[in-house]
Amino acid sequence: MLRTLINPKTEEYQAFKKLVLSKDYVWRWFADATNGLPVPEGFAPVIVYYTDLLFRPDAAHDLKGYPLPMSPYVDSAAKIIREILEENNVKLNCILRIATNCVYAHKEVVKSTPHVDHSFDHNNIIIYQNDYSGDTIEEIELINIKEDKAIFFSGEHYHETPVEGRRIVLVATFI
């Protein structure tokens, strides 16, 4: 089930977005956005630049079993996520992971490996920070990018690379 959400575009959101789109925002590089999952035919590993704001609690990645703040921007991002979910009457019990992702253009569209973000039931929210191509596909539903658009879903999904510019998103998982 996919749902487009109202993004109230608060002052907090505008300031965060300005930071993420600036030359001063720090990105890390990772060779495969889905961390080595098996790649079905028609898909490919996609290089991603990312910043972990709240690190996932999965035991496969750490033994603590709870999310770890990784950035001074985590409180701002969490507030933005809460504001969007509250605006849309989406229940939030706990945020599990928050990150920003940046994927650069390819000459031809590449489909990232289909994946789920955790090995247990959870929800996803993606907020597009810019207008460049690089759609998200949740199960069989295509979501076209639009700057400031927020989407909510659960289930397997993948992303397409942009053909120009950078696809920049704020992404979180929650229960």
C-alpha positions as CSV (number, residue, x, y, z in Angstrom):
1,M,0.0,0.0,0.0
2,L,1.4,3.3,-1.1
3,R,0.2,6.7,0.0
4,T,1.3,10.2,-1.0
5,L,1.5,12.4,2.1
6,I,0.9,16.1,2.6
7,N,4.3,17.8,3.3
8,P,3.6,20.9,5.4
9,K,7.1,22.2,4.4
10,T,7.7,23.8,7.7
11,E,10.6,26.2,8.5
12,E,12.4,23.2,10.0
13,Y,12.0,21.3,6.8
14,Q,13.1,24.2,4.6
15,A,16.3,24.7,6.6
16,F,17.1,21.0,6.6
17,K,16.5,20.7,2.8
18,K,18.7,23.8,2.2
19,L,21.5,22.1,4.2
20,V,21.2,18.8,2.4
21,L,21.3,20.4,-1.0
22,S,24.3,22.6,-0.1
23,K,27.9,22.0,-0.8
24,D,28.6,21.8,2.9
25,Y,26.6,18.7,3.6
26,V,28.8,15.6,4.1
27,W,28.1,12.4,2.2
28,R,29.7,9.0,2.5
29,W,30.1,6.7,-0.5
30,F,28.9,3.1,-0.6
31,A,29.3,0.8,-3.6
32,D,25.9,-1.0,-3.3
33,A,22.8,0.7,-1.9
34,T,21.4,-2.7,-0.9
35,N,24.5,-4.0,0.8
36,G,25.2,-7.0,-1.3
37,L,21.7,-8.5,-1.7
38,P,21.3,-11.0,-4.5
39,V,20.6,-9.1,-7.7
40,P,17.8,-10.4,-9.9
41,E,18.0,-10.2,-13.7
42,G,17.1,-6.7,-14.9
43,F,18.4,-5.0,-11.8
44,A,21.9,-3.9,-10.7
45,P,23.8,-2.7,-7.7
46,V,23.6,1.1,-7.5
47,I,26.3,3.3,-5.9
48,V,24.9,5.6,-3.3
49,Y,26.1,8.6,-1.4
50,Y,24.4,8.6,2.0
51,T,24.5,10.1,5.5
52,D,23.2,8.0,8.4
53,L,21.3,10.2,10.8
54,L,19.8,7.4,12.9
55,F,21.5,4.1,12.4
56,R,19.2,1.0,12.0
57,P,18.7,-1.3,15.0
58,D,19.0,-4.6,13.0
59,A,21.0,-7.3,14.8
60,A,22.7,-8.1,11.4
61,H,24.4,-4.7,11.5
62,D,25.0,-4.3,15.2
63,L,24.4,-6.1,18.5
64,K,22.8,-3.3,20.4
65,G,19.2,-3.8,19.2
66,Y,18.3,-0.1,19.2
67,P,18.7,2.8,16.8
68,L,21.9,4.9,17.3
69,P,22.0,8.7,16.6
70,M,24.9,9.3,14.1
71,S,24.5,12.9,13.2
72,P,23.9,16.3,14.8
73,Y,21.0,16.6,12.3
74,V,19.0,13.7,13.6
75,D,16.7,15.7,15.9
76,S,15.8,18.0,13.0
77,A,15.1,15.1,10.6
78,A,13.1,13.3,13.3
79,K,11.0,16.4,13.9
80,I,10.3,16.7,10.1
81,I,9.2,13.1,9.9
82,R,6.9,13.5,12.9
83,E,5.4,16.7,11.4
84,I,4.7,15.0,8.1
85,L,3.2,11.9,9.7
86,E,1.1,13.9,12.1
87,E,-0.2,16.1,9.3
88,N,-1.4,13.0,7.6
89,N,-2.7,11.1,10.7
90,V,-0.2,8.4,10.3
91,K,0.6,6.7,13.6
92,L,4.2,6.8,14.8
93,N,5.4,4.6,17.6
94,C,9.2,4.6,17.0
95,I,11.5,5.8,14.3
96,L,14.0,3.0,13.4
97,R,16.3,4.6,10.9
98,I,16.8,8.0,9.2
99,A,19.2,8.7,6.4
100,T,19.7,10.9,3.4
101,N,20.6,9.3,0.1
102,C,22.0,10.7,-3.1
103,V,22.2,8.8,-6.4
104,Y,23.9,10.3,-9.4
105,A,22.7,10.1,-13.0
106,H,23.5,7.2,-15.3
107,K,23.4,7.4,-19.1
108,E,20.5,4.9,-19.0
109,V,18.1,4.1,-16.1
110,V,19.4,1.5,-13.8
111,K,17.0,-0.3,-11.4
112,S,18.4,-0.9,-7.9
113,T,18.1,-4.3,-6.3
114,P,14.6,-4.9,-4.8
115,H,14.7,-4.9,-1.1
116,V,13.0,-4.3,2.3
117,D,14.8,-2.1,4.8
118,H,14.4,-4.4,7.8
119,S,13.8,-8.1,8.4
120,F,10.6,-7.3,10.4
121,D,7.4,-5.4,9.7
122,H,7.9,-1.7,9.4
123,N,6.8,1.4,7.4
124,N,8.9,3.6,5.1
125,I,8.7,7.4,4.4
126,I,10.6,9.0,1.6
127,I,10.7,12.8,1.1
128,Y,12.2,13.9,-2.2
129,Q,14.5,16.8,-1.8
130,N,14.7,17.7,-5.5
131,D,13.0,17.2,-8.9
132,Y,15.4,15.0,-10.7
133,S,14.2,11.7,-12.1
134,G,14.9,8.5,-10.2
135,D,11.4,7.0,-9.4
136,T,10.6,4.7,-6.6
137,I,8.7,1.5,-7.2
138,E,6.9,-0.2,-4.3
139,E,5.9,-3.7,-5.2
140,I,4.0,-2.8,-8.5
141,E,3.3,0.8,-7.9
142,L,5.4,3.6,-9.5
143,I,5.9,6.8,-7.7
144,N,7.2,9.7,-9.8
145,I,9.5,12.1,-8.2
146,K,8.4,15.6,-7.4
147,E,10.4,18.0,-5.2
148,D,9.1,18.0,-1.6
149,K,6.8,15.0,-2.3
150,A,6.5,12.6,0.7
151,I,5.4,9.0,0.3
152,F,4.5,6.3,2.8
153,F,4.6,2.6,2.2
154,S,5.6,-0.8,3.5
155,G,7.0,-3.7,1.6
156,E,9.6,-4.5,-1.1
157,H,10.7,-1.6,-3.2
158,Y,13.5,-0.4,-5.5
159,H,14.7,2.8,-7.1
160,E,15.6,3.9,-10.5
161,T,18.7,6.0,-11.1
162,P,18.2,9.5,-12.6
163,V,19.2,10.2,-16.2
164,E,20.4,13.7,-15.2
165,G,21.3,15.4,-11.9
166,R,21.1,13.8,-8.5
167,R,18.2,12.0,-6.8
168,I,18.3,13.2,-3.2
169,V,15.9,11.9,-0.6
170,L,15.3,11.9,3.2
171,V,14.3,8.4,4.1
172,A,13.1,6.9,7.3
173,T,11.7,3.6,8.6
174,F,9.3,3.4,11.6
175,I,6.8,1.3,13.4
